[in-house]
Amino acid sequence: MNLGTSKKKYLSKTIDYISKTNWKHVSLFLVFLIISFTYWMLLFTEKDVRHAFQLPVIYTNKPLDVAFDTPLTDTFTINVESKGANIIKSTFSNKPSIIIDVQKYYDENITEIQGEELKAMFKEKLNIDVSEIKSYYPVSIPLKISKLQQKEVDIIFDGEITTAQNNLVAEPFVITPSKVTVYGSARQLENISYVSTEFTEIKEISKTSTFNVALVNSNDEITLDPTSVEIEVPILVYTERTVEVPINVTNIPDGRDIKLFPSQATISFSVTLEDYKRISPEDFVIELNYRDFYDNKNARVNLEVTSSPSSARNITISPNTVEFLIEKR
């Protein structure tokens, strides 16, 4: 039996079942069901009902230089006894969190919220009478706080920066602010010497750009100010250039001569268009010391650029080794 035949068969049975159903009886059943539900709801709304509500607590405006002496209350369980109608209304109404303005209580030197003030908060959020609150837990909100010590430390960028072709980071990027204030106990601050940013990848940038980067707080017991910084990455357009530079040997003793093969090397480097014409081959120095040739069995010595202009970047030298021959004069 194929799919089309099966569909026709079951559709035919469904139509046959519907046509044989006594809809008068079904309608009567639904009417009685609605009447019963309505009667039950009327009884429920007029009856005293017990219900437990959960209310979260949010703390705002906490001073940065203080810490709570005891763990904070994050949720209240409030047991209420009221008419069913009130319970339903409170259940489906919008119950925002209890907001505690820490700075306000700190300024008023209040170290604990309890009793009637706490019940008044519940009344406002649940829209019920105080007399209908039978119990709640915990019984108070402790707000006793102590002054913290502070320490200013450097900020270190943790990440990778890549630039588009022919672009380079012009200079060390700028972090604003360059330092962060860390608040905590003396013990907590003792081993903190810097704060790093979150690992950040900045890819293929082609112009000077600024990025907002969060700082890493690895300890919930300390506070950072600020919690994020701006990283400005200065970008300049660079071009490639090469120059031929002679290889110099110093401290050659009398009666000795050094022959190098080759006697000069090619230096390649990146430079901005602005500095391109300001650089000459004489600005680079490749210098070897005669002592570098002692006990050299391979008759080759490594080369390195010993002096170069600060505007030259990504300097490479070719070849990076040369052969030598020591002659007597």
Buried (B, 14 or more C-beta within 10 A) or exposed (E): EEEEEEEEEEEEEEEEEEEEEEEEEEEEEEEEEEEEEEEEEEEBBEEEBEBEBEBEBEBEEBBEBBBBEEEEBEEBEBBBBBBBBBBBBBEEEEBEBBEBEBEEBBEEEEEBBEEEEBBEBBBEBBEBEEEBBEEBEEEEBBBEBEEBEBBEBEBEBEBEBEBEEEBBBBEEBEBEEEBBBBBBEEEBBEEBEEBBBEEBEBEEBEEEBEBEBEBBBEEEEBBBBEEEBEBEBBBBBBEEBEBEBBBEBEEBEEEEEBEBEEEBBEBBBBBBEEBEEEBEEEBBEBBBBBEBBEEEEEEBBEBEBEEBBEBBBEBEBEEEEBEBEEEEE
